[in-house]
Amino acid sequence: MTKNIGVCKGGKMVNQEEKKLHEEIKEAFPYADDVDWNEVYQRIIYRYSTPHGLQHIKEELYKLEDEGEIIVHHIKPNNNPVEVQTLNGMPKKIPTTRLWNHKSCGQCGHIPGYPTSVFWIMNKLEIDYLDEPHQTSCTGWNYHASGASNPVALAGVYVRNMWRAYETGYFPLIHCGTSFGHYKEVRNMIILHKEIRDKLRPIMRKLDMDIVVPEEVVHYSEWLYVMSKKAAQHKKYDLSNIRVAVHTPCHVYKLVPEDTIYDPAVFEGRRPAAPTGTVMNFGAKIVDYSTWWDCCGFGFRHILTEREFSRSFALFKKVIPAVEEGHADVFVTSDTGCVTTLDKSQWAGKAHGFNYNLPVLADAQFAAIMMGADPYKIGQIHWHATDVEGFLRKVGVPVDEYKEQFLQYLADLREGKAQPEYLYKPHRKIDFYLALPDRVKWYKGEQAVQK
């Protein structure tokens, strides 16, 4: 059978079926200029809230503290807090230093350049922080993916981690978007339901702990946004011609939506400040696309039970609109599952002729590399499935030079000619058994602890 050959595209002959397919895609995803945004905004989350507003939650929090029901981990002056605005206009304090980093299971396992970029930025900005080895998973995956948990167990995991942060004197900063949204929900549950506290307290007492609830639940992307103007002062590359599409993670701003920060400078306050505002402050151009509201496709249960649906959704509802409508050079987001799904689903599309190859980065990776971080040692772009190298070359990053140095570093490690490089003083084996305050005294030094 003779193949029906059509137009030449990018130096290659394209058959008529493929041409027709691309035309159908353009019809399915209209350009952003033609979208009726008033209609789109009718389905956004801004009118939704928890049954008890954030102000009520805060009032009850401090009331329970006064009654001795709970311990509140307050943000203190030595945390150098910055006050920002939430969805409903209430102020939210974002601590900027003395931070206890609650890391993400998926980031550390699938995107290791994600947390290393956060720590690298903190080092660059001379932030005082802890990477605590005694942290556990939030068990949010268990809850959102399978539902195989119960309220008291969820509250116990949350309080156990928050107690660990409390006894170090460092304020918790949550890396994972799901942990962030999940912890906001659990905080509200603990505050509003005495029966949960009554079942939880004896469990915590057996661990020589008590019910600790932080004054704020803070996502790292909120911290990065607050610090982004200062961080951008270290920028090494010109981003004025770079077009960035942003995906704001659902679990960050759709779970307890009124406790997410907004800024009138970001889409007139209609969308969360982070990570869009961070990219803006680094000088890149934000491009819009019609499906900005939609999930990345991860969906927790979807990625486990309907994986091909997740991959298709990521391609057709996120990647293709970002490229076809926004002509994006890179996709930036701020959660574990979103980076993984958007980055590692595109090969499935390529296998079926949809080779869009849109690079995907976390906001922390994007910021760190633009500040001069090594894209391999720190950004660890070699873990990504999309062509991040090509994007960085467009920006002006000397990718080949960095790669050569990285490969030599790995060879030297294998041959025993070099020692591993660390972002901070490495943990000792005994750190996993020491009581936290004692470990922190060694880790930071007595003088630092007493600040």
C-alpha positions in Angstrom: 0.0 0.0 0.0 1.4 3.4 -1.0 1.9 5.9 1.9 0.2 9.2 1.4 3.1 11.7 1.7 2.2 15.4 2.5 4.0 18.5 3.6 7.7 18.8 4.8 7.9 19.7 8.4 11.3 20.4 10.2 13.2 18.8 7.3 11.1 15.6 7.4 8.2 14.4 5.2 4.9 14.2 7.1 2.0 12.0 5.9 -1.5 13.4 5.5 -2.8 11.4 8.5 -0.3 13.1 10.8 -1.1 16.5 9.4 -4.8 15.9 9.9 -4.1 14.8 13.5 -2.2 17.9 14.3 -5.0 20.0 12.9 -7.5 18.2 15.1 -5.3 18.9 18.1 -5.3 22.6 17.3 -9.1 22.5 17.1 -9.4 20.6 20.4 -7.1 23.1 22.2 -7.9 26.7 21.1 -5.3 29.4 21.5 -5.3 31.2 24.8 -6.3 34.5 23.1 -9.6 33.0 22.0 -10.5 31.6 25.4 -13.4 33.1 27.3 -11.6 33.4 30.6 -14.8 34.6 32.4 -16.3 31.2 31.6 -13.1 29.4 32.8 -13.1 31.2 36.1 -16.6 30.0 36.9 -15.2 26.6 37.6 -12.2 27.6 39.7 -11.9 26.9 43.4 -12.0 30.4 44.8 -15.6 30.1 45.9 -15.0 26.9 47.7 -13.8 26.7 51.3 -13.8 24.4 54.3 -17.0 24.3 56.5 -15.1 26.4 59.0 -13.0 29.3 57.6 -9.4 29.8 58.3 -10.0 32.6 60.7 -12.2 30.3 62.9 -9.5 27.6 62.8 -6.9 30.1 64.0 -9.1 31.4 66.8 -9.8 27.8 67.9 -6.1 27.0 67.7 -5.1 29.7 70.2 -8.1 29.0 72.4 -7.0 25.3 72.7 -3.5 26.6 73.5 -4.9 28.8 76.3 -6.8 25.8 77.7 -3.7 23.6 77.7 -5.3 21.2 75.2 -2.4 21.5 72.7 1.0 23.1 72.3 1.3 25.7 69.5 4.7 25.9 67.7 4.9 29.6 67.2 6.8 31.4 64.5 9.3 33.6 66.4 11.2 36.8 65.5 14.4 34.7 64.9 12.5 32.9 62.1 12.5 36.3 60.3 8.9 35.9 59.2 7.4 37.7 56.2 3.6 38.3 56.2 1.7 37.6 53.0 -1.9 37.3 52.0 -4.0 34.2 51.7 -7.0 33.6 49.4 -9.5 35.3 51.7 -7.2 38.2 52.6 -6.1 36.8 55.9 -2.4 37.3 56.7 -0.1 34.3 56.7 3.4 34.4 58.3 6.1 32.7 56.3 9.3 31.9 58.3 12.4 32.5 56.2 15.1 31.0 58.4 15.7 28.4 61.1 13.7 25.9 59.1 13.1 22.2 59.7 12.8 20.6 56.3 10.0 18.0 56.0 11.1 16.2 52.8 9.1 14.4 50.2 9.3 10.7 49.6 8.8 11.0 45.9 11.2 13.9 45.5 14.0 12.0 47.2 13.2 8.8 45.3 12.3 10.1 41.8 13.6 13.7 41.5 16.6 14.0 43.8 17.6 17.3 42.2 14.5 18.8 43.7 15.4 18.8 47.5 19.1 19.3 46.7 18.1 22.5 44.8 16.1 23.7 47.8 19.1 23.2 50.1 21.5 24.7 47.7 19.4 27.9 47.5 19.2 28.0 51.3 23.0 27.7 51.4 23.3 30.5 48.8 21.0 32.8 50.8 22.7 31.8 54.1 19.5 30.3 55.6 19.8 28.4 58.8 18.1 25.0 58.3 17.9 21.4 59.4 17.6 18.3 57.2 16.3 16.1 59.9 16.9 12.3 59.7 14.2 11.6 62.2 11.3 12.7 59.9 8.9 10.1 58.7 6.5 10.0 55.7 3.3 11.9 56.1 1.4 8.8 54.9 -0.6 11.0 52.6 -0.1 8.6 49.7 -1.7 5.9 51.8 -4.7 8.2 52.5 -5.2 9.7 49.1 -4.3 6.7 47.0 -5.9 3.8 48.9 -7.9 5.3 51.8 -6.3 2.6 54.0 -5.9 4.7 57.2 -8.0 6.3 59.9 -8.2 9.8 61.3 -6.3 9.1 64.5 -3.4 7.4 62.7 -3.2 10.3 60.3 -3.2 12.8 63.2 -0.6 10.7 65.0 1.9 10.8 62.1 1.4 14.5 61.7 1.8 15.3 65.4 4.8 13.1 65.7 6.6 14.9 62.9 5.6 18.3 64.2 6.8 17.4 67.7 10.2 16.6 66.2 10.4 20.0 64.7 9.1 21.6 67.9 11.8 20.1 70.1 14.6 21.3 67.7 13.3 24.9 67.8 13.3 24.9 64.0 10.0 25.7 62.2 8.6 23.0 59.8 8.8 23.7 56.0 6.9 21.1 54.0 8.4 20.1 50.7 5.7 17.8 49.3 2.5 19.4 48.0 0.4 16.4 49.2 2.0 16.5 52.6 1.2 20.3 52.7 -2.5 19.8 51.7 -2.9 16.7 53.8 -1.4 18.4 56.9 -3.7 21.4 56.5 -6.6 19.0 56.6 -5.3 17.1 59.5 -4.6 20.3 61.5 -8.2 21.4 61.0 -9.4 18.0 62.1 -7.4 18.0 65.3 -8.5 21.5 66.1 -12.2 21.0 65.4 -12.7 17.5 66.8 -12.1 16.9 70.5 -12.7 13.1 70.1 -9.6 13.0 67.9 -7.5 14.8 70.4 -8.8 12.5 73.2 -7.8 9.4 71.3 -4.5 10.9 70.1 -3.1 12.2 73.4 -2.6 8.9 75.2 -0.8 7.5 72.1 1.6 10.5 72.0 2.1 10.3 75.8 3.4 6.8 75.3 6.1 8.3 73.0 6.9 11.0 75.6 5.3 13.5 73.2 2.3 15.8 73.3 0.0 17.3 70.7 1.9 20.0 68.9 0.3 22.1 66.1 2.4 24.7 64.2 1.1 28.2 64.0 1.2 28.0 60.2 1.4 25.1 57.7 4.0 26.4 55.1 4.9 24.9 51.8 8.5 25.3 50.5 7.2 27.0 47.3 5.6 29.7 49.5 9.0 30.2 51.2 10.8 30.3 47.8 8.3 32.8 46.4 8.8 35.1 49.5 12.6 34.8 49.0 12.6 34.9 45.1 13.4 38.5 44.7 16.4 38.1 46.9 17.3 34.9 45.1 17.0 36.5 41.7 19.8 38.9 42.6 22.1 35.9 42.2 20.7 35.2 38.7 23.4 34.2 36.1 21.4 34.0 32.9 19.0 36.3 30.9 15.5 34.9 31.0 13.7 37.7 29.3 13.1 35.7 26.1 12.2 32.5 27.9 8.5 31.4 27.8 7.4 29.5 30.9 4.1 27.6 31.4 3.3 26.9 35.0 1.3 24.2 36.6 0.2 24.9 40.2 -0.2 21.6 42.0 -3.8 20.6 43.0 -2.9 19.4 46.5 -1.2 22.7 47.3 -4.1 25.0 46.6 -7.2 22.9 46.2 -7.0 21.3 49.7 -8.0 23.9 52.3 -7.7 26.5 49.5 -8.0 29.5 51.7 -4.7 28.7 53.4 -2.6 29.2 50.2 -0.9 32.5 49.5 -1.9 34.9 46.7 -0.5 38.2 45.3 -2.3 40.8 43.2 0.8 40.9 40.9 0.2 37.3 39.9 -2.8 37.1 37.5 -4.4 39.9 39.4 -4.6 37.6 42.5 -6.7 35.0 40.7 -4.2 32.3 40.9 -1.7 31.3 43.7 1.4 33.3 44.1 3.7 30.3 43.9 5.3 29.1 41.7 4.2 31.6 39.1 5.4 34.6 41.0 8.8 33.0 41.6 9.3 32.5 37.8 8.2 36.1 37.2 10.6 37.5 39.7 13.4 35.7 37.9 12.5 37.6 34.8 11.0 34.9 32.6 7.8 35.4 30.6 4.7 33.6 31.9 2.6 32.1 29.1 -1.0 31.1 29.7 -2.9 28.1 28.4 -6.6 27.0 28.6 -6.1 24.0 30.8 -4.1 25.6 33.6 -6.7 24.6 36.1 -6.6 20.9 35.3 -4.7 18.2 37.2 -1.3 17.1 35.9 -2.8 13.6 35.5 -1.1 12.1 38.6 -4.2 12.1 40.7 -2.7 9.5 43.2 -5.2 6.8 42.6 -5.1 7.3 38.9 -1.4 6.8 38.7 -1.8 3.5 40.5 -4.8 2.0 38.8 -5.2 3.8 35.5 -1.6 4.7 34.6 -2.2 5.0 30.9 -5.0 7.4 31.6 -2.6 9.5 33.7 0.0 9.6 30.9 -2.6 10.5 28.2 -4.1 13.2 30.4 -0.7 14.7 31.1 0.0 14.9 27.4 -3.3 16.0 26.0 -4.5 18.2 28.8 -1.3 19.8 29.9 1.8 19.4 27.7 0.1 19.9 24.3 -1.9 23.0 25.4 1.3 24.5 26.9 3.1 24.0 23.7 0.4 24.7 21.1 -1.2 27.6 22.9 1.6 29.1 25.0 4.6 28.1 22.9 6.3 27.3 26.1 10.1 26.6 26.4 9.7 24.9 29.7 7.1 23.7 32.2 7.6 24.7 35.8 5.6 23.2 38.7 6.1 22.8 42.5 5.2 19.3 43.6 6.6 15.8 43.5 3.9 14.0 41.5 3.4 16.9 39.0 7.1 17.0 38.0 7.2 13.2 37.7 4.0 12.9 35.7 4.6 15.8 33.3 8.2 14.8 32.8 7.9 11.0 32.6 4.7 10.7 30.7 5.9 12.3 27.5 7.7 9.2 26.2 4.4 7.5 25.9 3.2 10.2 23.6 6.4 10.0 21.6 5.8 6.3 21.0 2.5 7.3 19.3 3.9 10.2 17.3 3.4 13.0 19.7 7.0 14.1 20.3 6.5 17.4 22.1 9.5 16.9 24.5 8.6 19.9 26.7 11.2 20.1 29.5 9.8 20.0 33.0 11.5 21.4 36.1 10.5 22.1 39.7 10.5 25.8 40.6 13.5 25.1 43.0 15.5 23.4 40.2 14.7 26.3 37.8 15.7 28.9 40.4 18.9 27.1 41.6 20.2 26.5 38.0 19.5 30.1 37.0 21.4 31.2 40.1 24.4 29.2 39.0 23.9 25.7 40.5 25.5 22.8 38.8 22.7 21.2 36.7 24.0 17.7 37.3 25.4 17.7 40.9 22.6 19.9 42.2 19.8 20.1 39.7 20.4 16.4 38.7 18.7 16.9 35.4 20.0 13.5 34.3 17.1 12.0 36.2 14.6 13.7 33.9 13.1 12.1 30.8 12.6 15.3 28.8 15.3 17.4 27.1 16.2 19.7 29.9 19.7 20.0 28.5 18.3 21.6 25.3 16.4 24.2 27.3 19.5 25.1 29.4 21.6 25.5 26.2 19.0 28.0 25.0 19.3 29.9 28.2 23.1 30.0 27.9 24.1 27.4 30.6 27.4 25.7 29.6 25.8 22.3 29.7 28.7 20.4 28.0 31.2 21.8 30.4 29.1 20.9 33.4 28.5 17.4 32.1 32.2 16.7 31.5 33.1 17.8 35.0 30.3 15.7 36.4 31.3 12.6 34.6 34.9 13.1 35.8 33.6 13.6 39.3 31.8 10.2 39.1 34.9 8.5 37.7 37.0 9.9 40.5 34.5 8.7 43.1 34.6 5.2 41.7 38.4 5.1 41.7 38.7 6.5 45.2 40.4 9.7 43.9 37.7 12.0 45.3 35.4 12.4 48.3 31.7 12.9 48.1 30.6 16.5 48.2 28.0 17.5 50.7 25.5 20.5 51.0 25.8 20.4 54.8 27.7 18.7 57.5 26.9 15.0 57.0 24.9 13.0 59.5 26.7 10.6 61.7 25.4 7.0 62.2 24.6 7.9 65.9 22.4 10.8 64.8 19.7 8.3 64.1 19.6 7.3 67.7 20.4 10.5 69.6 17.7 12.7 71.1 17.1 15.5 68.7 18.1 18.5 70.9 21.5 16.8 71.6 22.0 16.1 67.9 21.1 19.7 67.0 23.7 21.0 69.5 26.4 19.1 67.8 25.1 19.8 64.3 24.7 23.5 64.7 27.0 24.2 67.6 26.0 25.3 71.1 26.1 29.0 70.2 23.8 28.6 67.2 21.2 26.7 69.2 21.1 29.4 71.8 20.4 32.2 69.3 
